[in-house]
Amino acid sequence: MEKLFRSRSDSKIAGICGGLGEMLNVDPTVVRLAMIFAALLTVIFPFVIIYIVGWIIIPEGNSRNVQVKDPATAD
């Protein structure tokens, strides 16, 4: 099982949706839309509390979408 990290490269607020998208190999926009729908179903307040707790406890990870080139081998 892959570990969940907050995304550095694809973040709007905290990178949680971007990290979930990277982990599940799904477009982060789809994850964001699902999160908005879930927030509306829970009358927003409980969802905001869960999101803030996730922001605090989920570590920020390395960017997986950005390809880093070694400067020693650059042309």
C-alpha positions in Angstrom: 0.0 0.0 0.0 1.3 3.4 -1.0 1.7 6.0 1.7 -0.3 9.3 1.4 1.6 12.5 1.2 0.5 16.1 0.5 1.4 17.2 -3.0 3.9 20.0 -3.4 3.5 20.4 -7.1 -0.3 20.1 -7.4 -1.8 22.0 -4.4 -4.5 24.6 -4.2 -4.8 25.0 -0.4 -2.9 22.2 1.4 -2.1 19.7 -1.3 -4.3 16.9 0.2 -6.4 16.5 -2.9 -3.3 16.6 -5.1 -1.7 13.9 -3.0 -4.8 11.7 -3.1 -4.9 12.1 -6.9 -1.2 11.1 -7.2 -1.7 8.1 -4.8 -4.8 6.9 -6.6 -3.6 7.7 -10.1 -6.6 10.0 -10.6 -6.8 13.5 -11.9 -6.7 15.8 -8.8 -9.5 17.9 -10.2 -11.8 14.9 -9.9 -10.7 14.4 -6.3 -11.4 18.1 -5.6 -14.9 17.9 -7.1 -15.6 14.8 -5.0 -14.4 16.6 -1.9 -16.6 19.6 -2.6 -19.6 17.2 -3.1 -18.8 15.5 0.2 -18.5 18.8 1.9 -21.9 19.9 0.7 -23.4 16.6 1.8 -21.9 16.9 5.3 -23.1 20.6 5.7 -19.5 21.7 5.2 -18.5 22.2 8.9 -17.5 18.6 9.7 -15.7 18.3 6.4 -13.6 21.5 7.1 -12.6 20.1 10.5 -11.5 16.8 8.8 -9.6 18.7 6.1 -7.7 20.8 8.7 -6.8 17.7 10.7 -5.6 16.0 7.5 -3.5 19.1 6.8 -1.8 18.8 10.1 -1.2 15.1 10.2 -0.4 14.2 6.6 3.2 14.9 5.8 4.3 16.9 2.8 5.9 14.6 0.2 8.3 14.9 -2.7 6.8 16.0 -6.0 6.1 12.9 -8.1 4.9 14.8 -11.2 8.0 16.9 -11.8 11.0 15.3 -13.4 14.2 16.4 -11.9 17.3 16.3 -14.1 20.8 15.8 -12.8 22.8 18.9 -13.5 25.9 16.9 -14.0 24.4 15.1 -16.9 22.6 18.1 -18.5 23.5 18.9 -22.0 
